[in-house]
Structure formats: structure tokens, C-alpha cells
Amino acid sequence: MTEKFSKVGTLIFVVGPSGSGKDTLINGAKDLVRKEKFTFITREITRSADAGGEDHIEITRRDFDRKVKAGEYALHWQANGHCYGINKELNQLLSAGKNIVLNGSRAAVSTAREVYPQLQIVQINVPVEILRKRLKERKRETEQEIESRLSRATEWRLEEEGLHHFTNDQPIEVSIKSFVSLLNRIS
């Protein structure tokens, strides 16, 4: 995974704290963008597919570890007690000139930047009280897990080349349209 990738398309890595609305923005963008301009990649995660929240492909830890060892992922990382993987089809799509949007991770930015030097990062920011409310409403985390995620959200800020800040605190329809405008500008 340390070999740099020479790309034709643009890789847009959407990151932000749990509850910031990454999936809502990405899913909303799917309906508004020109299909020939963007491809949306689904991650494999070692979490039940019916756990709620993000759209993902469920994979066991054993299968995940096997795929890592076999070099089947373009990117992989661990965060919040789960393992995440992006299949190598990512590289084929970029080589074909596709603009790829994927729900990334702040924990994987350094690795992604190493492999994809022209990486474009969209950092989703949300005021902490809105974040707390969203995390409680989705009923996926315990109170302790919520506080841990809030702590991580306020401690961690990216300052990178190719970084685009996006504040997701507007009505969802407005935020999605603004997000699509941002995707169009950076692709």
C-alpha cells in the first residue's frame, strides 16, 4: 500500500466525526450529480450491515485480515473498533478517469495521501451540540461511546493541502446542494 498511485480521475475523501452527516451528504449527492462524472465507492466494514447508519458491505474480521494479507485493498484502516477496506477497483476507476467519492476516515488521511498524492479531502464540520444530538438520535452508541466520539471530534482537526472544510449545520436539502457544488468545484 506504500506505492504511489498515478491517477487520472480525482479521489475525494470525505472525512469527519461520527454523526457529522457524511453518509447523508454522500447519499444525497448520488441523486443530484451527473452519474458519468462521479462514482461512489462503498466500504467494507467489520460491522453488521443491519447495525444502522452508513451503507457498507459487511465483512468478518477473518475475511478482512485475509484480504489485507492478500493485498486486495487499495486502502484499509481501523477506527472506532472496526476495520474498514476499500477494494482495489478504486485504482481501476481512477485510471479510467472516474472521479471517486468515498466516505473515508480521519485516521486514514496520511496513508491515503501517501498512496494518492493528489487526494482531495472534504472535512465535514458540525457544531458539537448538533453532533451530540445526532449521535443520541441514531441510538447506535452508548453514552460513554458518544462522549469518546465527541472528544475525538473536538481534538482532531486537519490542516492539509487539498483540504476543503464543509460545515454541515444547515437544513439537509441546503447542505446537500452545497456539498454537490463543492464536489463539482474540486473534481
C-alpha positions in Angstrom: 0.0 0.0 0.0 3.0 2.3 0.0 3.4 2.5 -3.8 2.1 5.9 -5.0 -0.8 5.9 -7.4 -0.6 8.0 -10.6 -4.2 9.0 -11.2 -6.3 10.3 -14.0 -9.5 10.8 -12.0 -9.9 12.6 -8.7 -10.2 10.8 -5.4 -12.4 12.8 -3.0 -12.0 11.5 0.6 -15.0 12.7 2.8 -14.0 12.7 6.5 -15.5 14.0 9.7 -16.6 12.8 13.1 -19.3 10.2 13.6 -22.6 11.9 13.3 -21.4 14.8 11.1 -23.6 13.7 8.2 -21.1 12.2 5.9 -23.4 9.4 4.7 -26.4 11.7 4.4 -24.4 14.2 2.3 -22.9 11.4 0.1 -26.2 9.6 -0.4 -27.9 12.9 -1.2 -25.2 13.8 -3.7 -25.7 10.5 -5.5 -29.2 11.7 -6.5 -28.0 15.1 -7.7 -24.8 14.6 -9.6 -24.3 13.6 -13.1 -23.7 9.8 -12.9 -21.0 9.9 -15.6 -19.0 12.5 -13.6 -18.8 10.7 -10.2 -18.6 7.2 -8.9 -19.4 6.5 -5.2 -17.5 3.6 -3.6 -18.9 1.5 -0.8 -16.6 0.4 2.0 -16.3 -3.0 3.6 -16.6 -2.8 7.4 -16.3 -5.4 10.1 -19.7 -4.4 11.4 -23.1 -5.9 10.8 -24.8 -4.5 7.7 -28.0 -4.0 9.8 -26.3 -2.1 12.6 -27.8 1.1 11.2 -26.1 4.2 9.8 -23.9 4.0 6.8 -24.3 2.0 3.7 -21.5 -0.6 3.7 -20.6 -4.2 2.9 -20.3 -6.4 5.9 -17.2 -8.5 6.3 -15.9 -10.7 9.1 -12.6 -9.8 10.8 -11.2 -13.1 9.5 -12.1 -12.3 5.9 -10.9 -8.7 6.3 -7.5 -9.9 7.6 -7.2 -12.4 4.7 -7.9 -9.6 2.1 -5.3 -7.3 3.7 -2.7 -10.1 3.6 -3.6 -10.9 0.0 -3.3 -7.2 -1.0 -6.9 -6.9 -2.1 -7.5 -3.5 -0.7 -6.4 -0.2 -2.2 -6.8 1.3 1.3 -7.6 -0.1 4.7 -7.6 1.2 8.3 -9.0 0.8 11.8 -11.2 3.3 13.6 -13.8 3.2 16.4 -13.2 -0.6 17.0 -13.9 -1.6 13.4 -11.8 -2.4 10.3 -12.5 -0.6 7.0 -11.4 -1.5 3.5 -11.6 -0.1 0.0 -11.3 -2.7 -2.7 -8.7 -2.3 -5.5 -11.4 -1.5 -8.0 -10.7 2.1 -6.8 -7.4 2.2 -8.7 -9.1 0.9 -11.9 -11.8 3.5 -11.7 -9.3 6.3 -11.1 -7.2 5.1 -14.0 -10.3 5.2 -16.2 -10.7 8.9 -15.3 -13.5 8.5 -12.8 -14.0 11.0 -10.0 -14.4 8.9 -6.9 -16.3 10.0 -3.8 -15.8 7.8 -0.7 -16.5 8.0 3.0 -13.0 8.0 4.3 -11.6 8.4 7.8 -9.5 11.0 9.5 -7.4 8.0 10.7 -6.6 7.1 7.1 -5.7 10.5 5.7 -2.0 10.1 6.0 -2.0 6.7 4.3 -4.4 7.9 1.6 -2.2 11.0 0.9 0.9 8.7 0.6 -0.8 6.5 -2.0 -2.8 9.2 -3.7 -0.7 12.4 -3.6 -3.4 14.5 -5.4 -6.1 13.4 -2.9 -8.9 15.9 -2.2 -10.2 15.9 1.3 -13.6 17.2 2.4 -13.6 17.7 6.2 -17.2 17.8 7.4 -17.5 20.0 10.4 -20.5 20.3 12.8 -21.0 22.2 16.0 -20.5 19.9 19.0 -24.1 20.2 20.3 -25.6 19.3 16.9 -23.2 16.3 16.8 -24.2 15.2 20.3 -27.9 15.4 19.3 -27.3 13.4 16.1 -25.3 10.7 17.9 -28.0 10.2 20.6 -30.8 10.1 18.0 -29.2 7.3 16.0 -29.1 5.1 19.1 -26.0 3.2 17.9 -23.5 4.2 20.6 -23.6 4.1 24.4 -23.3 7.4 26.3 -19.7 6.6 27.0 -19.0 6.0 23.3 -20.8 9.2 22.4 -18.6 11.2 24.8 -15.5 9.5 23.4 -16.5 10.3 19.8 -17.3 13.9 20.8 -13.9 14.2 22.5 -12.2 12.9 19.4 -14.2 15.3 17.2 -13.1 18.4 19.1 -9.5 17.4 19.5 -8.9 16.5 15.9 -8.6 19.0 13.0 -7.0 18.5 9.6 -4.7 21.1 8.1 -3.6 19.6 4.8 -3.0 20.5 1.1 -6.1 19.7 -0.9 -8.4 20.2 2.2 -11.8 21.6 1.8 -13.8 22.5 5.0 -17.6 22.0 4.8 -19.9 22.9 7.7 -23.0 20.7 7.8 -25.3 22.8 10.0 -28.0 23.9 7.5 -31.3 22.1 6.6 -30.3 18.9 4.8 -31.6 19.9 1.4 -29.4 23.1 1.5 -26.4 21.2 2.8 -26.6 18.5 0.1 -26.8 21.2 -2.7 -23.8 23.0 -1.2 -21.9 19.7 -0.9 -22.6 18.9 -4.6 -21.4 22.3 -5.6 -18.2 21.6 -3.7 -17.7 18.2 -5.3 -18.1 19.8 -8.7 -15.5 22.5 -7.9 -12.8 20.1 -6.7 -13.2 17.4 -9.3 
